[in-house]
Structure formats: C-alpha cells, structure tokens
C-alpha cells in the first residue's frame, strides 16, 4: 500500500487523536515485523504506530476499498500465523466509507478513521505504488548522496555518483511519491528521514543477510574487531568488512553493543574464520556474520585498527536493523554529511 496524502503531519495527528494514541508513541517497530514475517507482497500499511503492547497497521486512502481492507487483513493473518508478539489493531483512515466497505470493516474488526475533507490527498493515479527499490546498489548511491548533500539537483546527484540521469530521476521520483523527498525549484531534499529509514527496514532487513552467529573468545567488541582485522590482513585475498554497530561506533564516536561484532564475510571464508576464532569459552562475545548482497569490500577503510565498510553501507545496514537500532541510525544521519 502507498499513502496518498501530501499533508502527512496533519493526517498522522488526526489519526492519533481519533484512535486515542499518545503523541509519545513510537512510529513503526520495523524490526519486530521484518523478523517475524517475510512477505514478498505489496501488503504493508501506510502507517504503523506502536504503543505499549499494541501495534497499529493503518491504511490511508481517499476512499475505503475492498483492496485496502483485504491487504490489511492479509497482513494481520501473516503476523498471527507467525506468533506476532504484539496485539494487532487495524484501521483505515479515509474521507469516504461506502456501505459495503463499512460492513466488511465491521466484520473484520477494522476501525474507521474519518479524515476531514480539507486534508489534501492525491489521486489514485498519482499514488500508484512504485516497484523501484530504493535499497538497490545504484538507488542507494543516489539516496545516500542526497543525505550527504542535503539539497541539490537530480542532475548533480547523477554526476556525483556516476549514475545515469534516468536512474537518478526514477529513484528521486519514487521517494517523492512516498513523501520522503520534496522538490523545490529543481532541487530535491529529504523531507521525512524517519519514513526513509522505515522504508529501508521493510525493503532490506539486515537480518535476512545473516549467515551465522559464532562465539569468539573476547570480552570487548573493539578488541575483537581489531584482532580479526589484523588476522585477515595477513591473508590478502580474504576480504572482511565490519558493519552495523561496530562500524557506527567508529563513525559516530558513540559507544554501543560491546557484546557483539558485526561483519561481512564471503561464504567460502566462514570456515577459516571459525578455525581462527570460534570458542566455547564462557568469557566470549558474539560475531554475527552477514553474506554480502552487493560489493561491500571495495570501499572499506581502516579506523582505529578496524576494517569497516563505507559510511553509506553502514547507514544502509543500520537502517535495515529497524527500530532496535534507530538511535544510532539517527546519529549516523545527523553526522552523515561530514563522514
């Protein structure tokens, strides 16, 4: 599903008030969803709000339809089938609710939220969901460059990242359509970073790339990362790149997750890693190893003796961890133009 609204803040505030959801409630527990369901279908809602033990899946349309009702109900079924840990509440926010749809919503326990006529909504044609993936290797170059430049032209994005103008335009249009990017006087900028991060977590959950977890005989993550970097540097044909919390701590200066290191390794090198570092000692930490889904080793760099992936890749991976890593992800976004 794709939100039609161009008046996003007003819509969210109206929905919160109507459903009696606290302004302090959290947007989108992406990690919970992405780790509990794996659905390659366009059935995700337009807005997700988490409060206490409940999570709200909300569709936002000009007029309620059987299509949006069916998608919300199907999403709930998938979640319940996978023993979803929160109480699921469904709602549709719309200006119009035909009799048939209203009866169906009542039968399926879907709450009606009536939107004021004055809130601006686009047409169905304008809001047709895009199949363009913003986390693909080429698209992410455009998105991450826009985060760094803050405000620039599409042509400049294409030039800076050596990507075709057509692809840069398609990527930014997909983001504009989702109310993540705004365009003013031929210049584009990120207008809703939170929604961007949530979208990344839906589209590319990092957990899906996890190859294995291995106990390693260290008590501190940075000590472990340095020793692993040193060991692999002695084997020049074995690439390694630390990511997620491990890399983010070095990029931002924030101390996070001392009990785990996160790294990319090719499948053929995992046995060698185990041979060097696997341990059954009680005094150990975890190494979480991910399988690369793109070229991640080419732009690695060494900071404080640790071989880490690029800032762009680190941010993509952090966002893919969803709500659990949101604080450090936002810290990366805040510093990103300087990295």
SEPAVO-126792 format. One record per residue: x, y, z of N, C-alpha, C in turn. Coordinates in pm, whole numbers, padded with zeros to 5 digits, always signed. Layout:
N
XYZXYZXYZ
...
% end
This chain:
339
+00083-00119+00000+00000+00000+00000+00087+00124+00000
+00030+00231-00051+00107+00355-00060+00020+00471-00014
+00067+00547+00081-00011+00658+00134-00037+00761+00027
-00158+00813+00018-00192+00911-00083-00168+01053-00037
-00153+01073+00092-00157+01208+00144-00033+01290+00115
-00054+01419+00089+00057+01514+00078+00058+01603+00202
-00032+01577+00294-00044+01657+00416-00017+01563+00534
+00102+01504+00530+00134+01388+00614+00121+01416+00763
+00176+01526+00811+00172+01554+00955+00029+01572+01005
-00053+01643+00928-00193+01662+00969-00268+01529+00975
-00243+01444+00879-00309+01314+00877-00268+01230+00999
-00137+01225+01026-00090+01148+01141-00149+01200+01272
-00150+01331+01288-00205+01390+01410-00353+01359+01424
-00426+01365+01313-00570+01336+01316-00594+01190+01354
-00515+01101+01297-00531+00958+01326-00500+00929+01473
-00392+00986+01523-00356+00966+01664-00470+01010+01756
-00524+01128+01726-00632+01182+01810-00755+01093+01803
-00792+01051+01684-00912+00970+01666-00900+00834+01735
-00780+00774+01729-00758+00642+01789-00712+00651+01934
-00700+00773+01984-00654+00797+02122-00516+00736+02145
-00426+00763+02051-00288+00718+02060-00203+00833+02110
-00119+00807+02207-00036+00911+02267+00060+00971+02165
+00084+01104+02172+00185+01167+02085+00325+01112+02109
+00347+01048+02225+00478+00992+02256+00495+00848+02205
+00391+00795+02142+00401+00658+02091+00503+00652+01978
+00548+00532+01948+00659+00513+01854+00608+00480+01715
+00674+00537+01614+00644+00501+01477+00716+00372+01440
+00640+00276+01392+00693+00163+01318+00800+00080+01386
+00757-00024+01456+00851-00122+01508+00889-00215+01393
+00978-00166+01306+01013-00237+01184+01080-00371+01213
+01169-00372+01312+01241-00496+01341+01146-00608+01378
+01048-00578+01464+00952-00680+01504+00883-00740+01384
+00841-00654+01290+00770-00702+01173+00861-00779+01080
+00976-00721+01046+01064-00784+00947+01121-00916+00996
+01137-00931+01128+01192-01056+01180+01084-01162+01202
+00957-01120+01209+00851-01215+01236+00773-01255+01112
+00780-01175+01007+00715-01212+00882+00811-01184+00768
+00805-01266+00667+00885-01245+00546+00791-01258+00428
+00735-01148+00385+00632-01148+00283+00677-01064+00165
+00691-01128+00049+00729-01055-00072+00603-01015-00147
+00515-00944-00080+00389-00898-00138+00367-00752-00099
+00299-00674-00185+00276-00531-00154+00158-00513-00059
+00172-00561+00064+00059-00556+00157+00091-00475+00283
+00205-00407+00286+00240-00332+00405+00158-00205+00415
+00124-00163+00536+00036-00046+00554+00109+00085+00531
+00030+00193+00528+00085+00327+00506+00145+00386+00632
+00092+00347+00746+00140+00400+00874+00135+00288+00977
+00241+00280+01057+00247+00183+01165+00285+00257+01292
+00207+00240+01396+00235+00307+01522+00232+00204+01633
+00331+00209+01720+00342+00115+01831+00319+00188+01963
+00232+00133+02046+00209+00191+02178+00187+00079+02278
+00275+00073+02379+00269-00032+02481+00273-00170+02414
+00171-00254+02438+00174-00388+02381+00094-00399+02251
+00055-00284+02197-00025-00284+02074+00052-00223+01958
+00022-00270+01838+00078-00210+01717-00037-00186+01619
-00041-00068+01562-00149-00027+01472-00101-00031+01328
-00171-00108+01243-00148-00108+01099-00259-00022+01037
-00220+00085+00970-00318+00184+00925-00305+00208+00775
-00415+00193+00704-00420+00229+00562-00476+00370+00548
-00422+00447+00455-00465+00586+00436-00505+00605+00289
-00633+00632+00264-00683+00645+00127-00790+00754+00120
-00819+00800-00001-00930+00894-00020-01062+00826+00013
-01075+00701-00036-01198+00626-00013-01162+00482+00024
-01225+00431+00128-01200+00293+00168-01241+00199+00056
-01162+00093+00037-01191-00002-00071-01171-00144-00021
-01229-00239-00094-01211-00379-00061-01062-00416-00070
-00992-00354-00164-00850-00383-00183-00768-00351-00058
-00785-00231-00003-00707-00193+00115-00749-00275+00237
-00878-00307+00247-00926-00392+00356-00862-00531+00348
-00861-00586+00228-00805-00721+00209-00655-00724+00241
-00582-00620+00201-00438-00617+00226-00407-00609+00375
-00481-00524+00446-00459-00513+00590-00492-00645+00660
-00603-00705+00619-00644-00831+00681-00544-00943+00653
-00491-00945+00530-00391-01046+00494-00263-01026+00575
-00222-00901+00592-00102-00873+00672-00121-00921+00816
-00238-00894+00872-00267-00941+01008-00260-01094+01016
-00316-01162+00915-00313-01309+00913-00170-01361+00910
-00085-01300+00828+00055-01342+00822+00122-01325+00958
+00096-01211+01022+00158-01185+01153+00112-01285+01258
-00018-01311+01262-00072-01403+01362-00023-01546+01339
-00006-01582+01213+00042-01716+01180+00185-01736+01229
+00259-01626+01242+00398-01632+01286+00414-01594+01434
+00306-01607+01512+00308-01577+01655+00361-01436+01680
+00293-01339+01625+00336-01199+01638+00327-01156+01784
+00431-01086+01836+00440-01058+01981+00354-00942+02031
+00284-00873+01945+00204-00759+01991+00058-00773+01947
-00028-00706+02017-00169-00704+01981-00187-00617+01857
-00245-00672+01752-00256-00602+01624-00391-00532+01614
-00386-00402+01586-00506-00322+01563-00503-00271+01420
-00611-00291+01346-00620-00243+01209-00710-00121+01202
-00673-00027+01116-00755+00093+01096-00738+00142+00953
-00843+00204+00902-00836+00270+00771-00879+00414+00791
-00794+00506+00748-00825+00649+00752-00862+00693+00611
-00982+00744+00595-01029+00785+00463-01136+00893+00478
-01166+00960+00366-01271+01062+00368-01408+00999+00344
-01409+00884+00277-01536+00822+00241-01532+00672+00269
-01644+00621+00323-01656+00478+00354-01788+00427+00296
-01785+00366+00176-01907+00309+00118-01969+00205+00211
-02099+00182+00196-02172+00093+00285-02111-00048+00286
-02083-00101+00167-02026-00236+00160-01894-00246+00235
-01808-00147+00215-01677-00148+00280-01690-00131+00431
-01785-00046+00473-01807-00024+00616-01852-00154+00683
-01944-00227+00620-01990-00355+00675-01876-00456+00684
-01794-00460+00580-01681-00552+00579-01580-00517+00688
-01555-00389+00708-01464-00345+00814-01517-00385+00952
-01647-00369+00972-01708-00408+01099-01689-00558+01125
-01708-00639+01020-01695-00784+01034-01551-00825+01065
-01455-00749+01013-01314-00784+01030-01247-00707+01143
-01326-00631+01217-01274-00555+01331-01165-00456+01287
-01195-00380+01181-01107-00275+01133-01170-00140+01167
-01097-00058+01238-01150+00070+01285-01157+00173+01173
-01264+00250+01171-01281+00357+01073-01232+00489+01132
-01145+00558+01059-01100+00692+01097-01139+00786+00984
-01235+00873+01010-01283+00963+00904-01195+01086+00896
-01136+01107+00779-01050+01223+00757-01131+01343+00714
-01093+01463+00757-01163+01585+00714-01148+01607+00564
-01248+01665+00502-01241+01690+00358-01128+01786+00322
-01088+01870+00419-00989+01975+00391-00846+01922+00377
-00821+01800+00426-00686+01743+00412-00663+01703+00267
-00553+01748+00211-00527+01725+00069-00475+01583+00047
-00539+01517-00048-00495+01383-00088-00474+01382-00238
-00375+01306-00284-00353+01295-00427-00450+01196-00487
-00446+01180-00618-00533+01084-00685-00470+00947-00681
-00552+00845-00709-00501+00709-00713-00391+00696-00817
-00407+00762-00931-00307+00753-01037-00173+00807-00989
-00178+00918-00919-00055+00978-00871+00012+00892-00765
-00067+00820-00690-00012+00747-00576+00013+00600-00604
+00003+00562-00731+00028+00422-00765+00164+00378-00713
+00172+00269-00636+00298+00229-00576+00407+00205-00680
+00527+00243-00644+00641+00223-00732+00709+00091-00700
+00754+00022-00805+00829-00101-00785+00978-00074-00774
+01016+00052-00779+01156+00090-00778+01213+00071-00637
+01316-00011-00626+01377-00039-00496+01478+00069-00459
+01456+00135-00347+01548+00242-00306+01673+00187-00240
+01674+00057-00209+01792-00002-00144+01879-00081-00241
+01845-00082-00370+01934-00147-00466+02067-00072-00467
+02171-00135-00517+02304-00074-00512+02307+00063-00578
+02248+00074-00699+02250+00203-00770+02160+00306-00703
+02042+00264-00662+01949+00359-00599+02004+00412-00468
+02067+00322-00389+02119+00366-00260+02231+00468-00275
+02306+00460-00384+02407+00563-00409+02342+00700-00421
+02229+00706-00489+02157+00833-00506+02100+00879-00372
+02038+00788-00299+01975+00824-00171+02080+00871-00071
+02188+00796-00058+02290+00833+00041+02360+00962+00002
+02377+00986-00128+02436+01113-00172+02343+01229-00140
+02213+01208-00153+02117+01314-00120+02121+01344+00030
+02138+01242+00112+02152+01264+00256+02277+01346+00287
+02381+01324+00211+02507+01396+00234+02499+01540+00183
+02439+01559+00067+02434+01692+00005+02323+01780+00063
+02226+01718+00129+02112+01788+00190+02013+01840+00085
+02060+01927-00006+01971+01985-00106+02050+02006-00235
+02005+01943-00342+02078+01953-00468+01986+01915-00583
+02038+01918-00705+01958+01882-00822+01975+01734-00852
+01879+01679-00923+01887+01539-00963+02008+01517-01053
+02032+01612-01142+02147+01600-01232+02278+01594-01154
+02289+01676-01051+02411+01676-00970+02428+01544-00896
+02319+01487-00848+02325+01356-00783+02380+01252-00879
+02330+01255-01003+02375+01159-01104+02523+01175-01134
+02568+01301-01145+02709+01327-01177+02800+01282-01062
+02763+01318-00939+02847+01286-00824+02864+01136-00803
+02761+01060-00836+02766+00915-00813+02790+00835-00940
+02811+00906-01052+02836+00839-01181+02725+00740-01214
+02602+00787-01195+02481+00709-01225+02407+00782-01336
+02338+00710-01422+02265+00775-01531+02158+00870-01475
+02132+00977-01548+02031+01073-01505+01894+01004-01494
+01866+00914-01588+01737+00845-01586+01716+00768-01458
+01821+00700-01412+01808+00622-01288+01795+00714-01167
+01874+00821-01166+01866+00917-01055+01727+00978-01048
+01671+01010-01164+01536+01069-01169+01432+00969-01121
+01444+00844-01165+01347+00742-01124+01352+00719-00973
+01472+00719-00918+01488+00698-00774+01427+00813-00694
+01457+00936-00733+01403+01051-00659+01252+01060-00676
+01201+01025-00794+01056+01027-00814+00986+00925-00724
+01048+00809-00707+00991+00708-00617+00984+00761-00474
+01086+00836-00433+01089+00893-00299+00992+01009-00284
+00976+01088-00389+00878+01197-00387+00738+01138-00373
+00711+01032-00447+00581+00966-00445+00547+00914-00305
+00650+00874-00230+00629+00822-00095+00637+00931+00012
+00643+01057-00031+00652+01171+00062+00776+01165+00150
+00885+01115+00093+01014+01110+00162+01104+01223+00116
+01089+01260-00010+01168+01368-00071+01074+01475-00123
+01115+01600-00114+01039+01709-00173+01124+01779-00278
+01057+01838-00376+01126+01907-00485+01081+02052-00489
+01178+02142-00485+01151+02286-00489+01250+02352-00584
+01196+02417-00688+01281+02489-00784+01394+02402-00839
+01356+02283-00885+01451+02189-00946+01557+02135-00849
+01537+02155-00720+01628+02100-00620+01549+02006-00529
+01613+01896-00493+01545+01796-00411+01614+01784-00275
+01537+01744-00175+01592+01725-00040+01506+01624+00034
+01565+01560+00135+01492+01466+00219+01397+01545+00309
+01269+01512+00305+01171+01582+00389+01122+01497+00505
+01142+01366+00499+01096+01277+00606+01198+01163+00622
+01304+01191+00699+01411+01092+00718+01361+00967+00790
+01269+00985+00886+01216+00870+00960+01146+00772+00866
+01068+00826+00775+00996+00740+00681+01094+00670+00587
+01200+00740+00549+01304+00678+00467+01366+00559+00539
+01404+00578+00665+01468+00471+00742+01374+00353+00760
+01247+00382+00784+01149+00274+00799+01134+00196+00668
+01132+00270+00557+01119+00206+00427+01236+00114+00396
+01355+00156+00437+01474+00072+00417+01461-00058+00496
+01414-00047+00620+01400-00166+00704+01299-00265+00646
+01194-00214+00582+01097-00302+00517+01160-00370+00396
+01230-00289+00317+01276-00337+00187+01401-00426+00197
+01488-00394+00292+01614-00470+00304+01647-00496+00451
+01569-00580+00519+01602-00612+00658+01736-00683+00666
+01827-00629+00746+01962-00685+00754+01961-00829+00801
+01865-00864+00882+01857-00999+00937+01851-01106+00827
+01797-01070+00711+01786-01167+00601+01922-01202+00542
+02022-01118+00568+02157-01144+00516+02243-01220+00617
+02189-01245+00735+02269-01311+00839+02301-01455+00800
+02430-01485+00801+02477-01620+00766+02490-01707+00890
+02546-01653+00997+02563-01732+01119+02605-01642+01236
+02595-01698+01356+02647-01636+01477+02751-01729+01537
+02865-01674+01576+02975-01754+01628+03025-01692+01758
+03044-01773+01859+03103-01724+01984+03254-01713+01966
+03310-01598+02006+03454-01576+01990+03514-01534+02125
+03640-01571+02152+03697-01558+02287+03750-01418+02319
+03659-01322+02324+03695-01185+02360+03593-01133+02460
+03630-01029+02533+03537-00968+02628+03490-00831+02581
+03558-00773+02481+03521-00641+02429+03516-00645+02277
+03413-00581+02221+03390-00591+02077+03501-00525+01995
+03551-00409+02037+03653-00341+01958+03787-00415+01961
+03819-00475+02073+03940-00558+02081+03927-00674+01982
+03809-00735+01980+03785-00846+01888+03795-00801+01743
+03733-00686+01712+03734-00637+01574+03876-00608+01526
+03958-00552+01615+04098-00523+01577+04176-00653+01551
+04155-00751+01637+04229-00876+01622+04185-00950+01495
+04055-00947+01467+04004-01011+01345+04059-00939+01222
+04059-00805+01226+04114-00727+01114+04261-00762+01092
+04337-00768+01200+04480-00799+01190+04502-00938+01131
+04424-01035+01179+04441-01173+01131+04409-01184+00982
+04302-01116+00938+04263-01126+00798+04352-01042+00707
+04415-00939+00761+04507-00858+00680+04631-00938+00642
+04659-01042+00718+04774-01128+00687+04744-01221+00569
+04615-01233+00537+04572-01313+00422+04510-01216+00321
+04591-01166+00229+04549-01055+00144+04431-01088+00053
+04405-01213+00030+04296-01249-00059+04164-01270+00014
+04160-01245+00144+04037-01265+00221+03982-01130+00265
+03879-01080+00199+03822-00951+00237+03731-00963+00359
+03731-00861+00442+03644-00853+00559+03600-00709+00576
+03481-00687+00625+03434-00551+00650+03335-00549+00765
+03370-00479+00872+03279-00467+00986+03172-00363+00954
+03052-00389+01004+02939-00302+00973+02852-00282+01096
+02733-00229+01074+02632-00212+01178+02688-00136+01299
+02658-00184+01421+02701-00114+01542+02853-00098+01550
+02926-00200+01503+03073-00195+01513+03128-00079+01432
+03085-00065+01308+03131+00045+01223+03074+00178+01270
+02947+00178+01309+02882+00304+01350+02950+00365+01472
+02997+00282+01565+03066+00333+01683+03191+00411+01642
+03259+00365+01539+03381+00432+01493+03349+00556+01410
+03239+00554+01336+03200+00671+01257+03144+00783+01344
+03068+00747+01447+02998+00849+01526+03067+00883+01657
+03149+00791+01708+03212+00813+01838+03126+00767+01954
+03007+00714+01924+02919+00664+02031+02955+00520+02065
+02958+00489+02193+02986+00353+02236+02859+00270+02237
+02856+00164+02157+02736+00080+02150+02774-00067+02139
+02691-00156+02192+02697-00300+02177+02838-00357+02193
+02882-00369+02316+03015-00422+02344+03017-00575+02346
+02898-00637+02330+02890-00783+02341+02885-00854+02207
+02894-00778+02096+02879-00838+01963+02961-00759+01861
+03018-00830+01765+03076-00764+01648+02995-00807+01526
+02986-00718+01428+02905-00740+01308+02995-00725+01187
+02997-00825+01101+03089-00818+00988+03037-00892+00866
+03087-00849+00750+03063-00918+00624+03180-01012+00594
+03146-01133+00552+03243-01228+00500+03179-01303+00385
+03257-01339+00286+03207-01429+00183+03192-01569+00240
+03096-01644+00187+03065-01777+00240+03188-01867+00250
+03275-01860+00148+03388-01953+00144+03493-01925+00251
+03479-01811+00322+03579-01778+00424+03529-01798+00567
+03405-01844+00580+03349-01861+00715+03417-01973+00792
+03447-02083+00724+03515-02194+00793+03652-02150+00845
+03721-02068+00767+03852-02017+00811+03835-01928+00934
+03730-01846+00934+03700-01761+01050+03677-01848+01173
+03598-01954+01157+03571-02044+01269+03699-02111+01319
+03783-02151+01225+03909-02215+01261+03995-02125+01349
+03993-01994+01318+04076-01899+01392+04013-01856+01524
+03879-01839+01525+03820-01765+01636+03708-01835+01712
+03648-01940+01660+03534-02000+01730+03577-02052+01866
+03491-02028+01967+03526-02065+02104+03402-02111+02180
+03425-02199+02276+03317-02242+02366+03335-02182+02505
+03427-02090+02517+03456-02027+02646+03337-01946+02696
+03319-01945+02827+03213-01863+02885+03244-01715+02869
+03371-01683+02872+03414-01544+02857+03427-01513+02708
+03312-01496+02643+03312-01476+02498+03204-01377+02458
+03215-01329+02335+03113-01243+02275+03071-01304+02142
+02970-01246+02078+02920-01299+01952+02981-01227+01833
+03004-01302+01727+03034-01245+01596+02917-01281+01505
+02847-01180+01455+02737-01203+01361+02790-01177+01221
+02785-01280+01138+02842-01272+01003+02731-01262+00900
+02744-01163+00812+02647-01140+00706+02706-01176+00570
+02619-01223+00481+02658-01252+00343+02634-01126+00260
+02734-01075+00187+02715-00953+00107+02610-00975-00003
+02522-00876-00023+02427-00881-00133+02467-00783-00244
+02585-00724-00229+02641-00628-00325+02790-00615-00295
+02862-00534-00369+03003-00512-00342+03018-00424-00218
+03066-00482-00109+03081-00406+00016+03227-00389+00057
+03317-00466-00005+03457-00464+00039+03543-00359-00032
+03501-00317-00150+03584-00228-00232+03614-00095-00163
+03516-00042-00091+03533+00090-00028+03553+00083+00123
+03602-00030+00171+03630-00038+00315+03748+00053+00350
+03755+00090+00476+03866+00171+00525+03899+00126+00667
+04016+00162+00713+04057+00120+00847+04052+00238+00942
+03977+00222+01051+03970+00322+01158+04007+00256+01289
+04103+00313+01357+04147+00262+01487+04177+00113+01483
+04235+00070+01370+04276-00069+01357+04166-00165+01318
+04047-00112+01282+03934-00197+01245+03896-00170+01100
+03885-00273+01019+03846-00261+00878+03693-00254+00870
+03640-00138+00832+03495-00116+00831+03447-00084+00691
+03319-00112+00665+03259-00079+00536+03237+00072+00530
+03201+00122+00412+03182+00265+00393+03070+00319+00482
+03070+00450+00501+02963+00513+00580+02828+00488+00516
+02823+00491+00383+02699+00466+00311+02645+00326+00339
+02733+00227+00333+02692+00089+00358+02654+00069+00505
+02728+00133+00594+02697+00123+00738+02558+00177+00767
+02525+00292+00708+02394+00351+00730+02283+00262+00674
+02305+00206+00557+02206+00116+00497+02182-00004+00588
+02290-00061+00641+02277-00179+00727+02211-00145+00861
+02247-00032+00919+02184+00010+01044+02034+00029+01026
+01996+00099+00919+01854+00120+00892+01783-00013+00873
+01853-00111+00818+01795-00243+00798+01772-00320+00926
+01824-00269+01038+01800-00333+01168+01673-00281+01234
+01612-00179+01173+01484-00131+01220+01489-00052+01349
+01381-00063+01424+01363+00023+01541+01467-00001+01649
+01518-00123+01661+01614-00154+01767+01743-00075+01754
+01776-00033+01631+01899+00044+01609+01870+00189+01572
+01748+00234+01598+01707+00366+01549+01789+00481+01607
+01827+00474+01733+01904+00583+01794+02038+00603+01725
+02113+00495+01708+02244+00507+01644+02229+00538+01495
+02121+00488+01433+02096+00519+01291+02074+00668+01273
+01994+00727+01361+01968+00871+01352+02094+00952+01382
+02179+00900+01470+02307+00967+01496+02394+00966+01371
+02390+00856+01296+02464+00848+01170+02408+00947+01068
+02277+00956+01061+02214+01051+00967+02254+01194+01001
+02254+01227+01131+02288+01363+01174+02431+01400+01137
+02521+01302+01139+02662+01330+01109+02700+01297+00965
+02605+01247+00889+02640+01185+00762+02708+01281+00663
+02667+01406+00661+02727+01499+00565+02875+01523+00593
+02921+01489+00714+03062+01511+00750+03146+01384+00740
+03081+01271+00709+03153+01143+00707+03215+01116+00570
% end
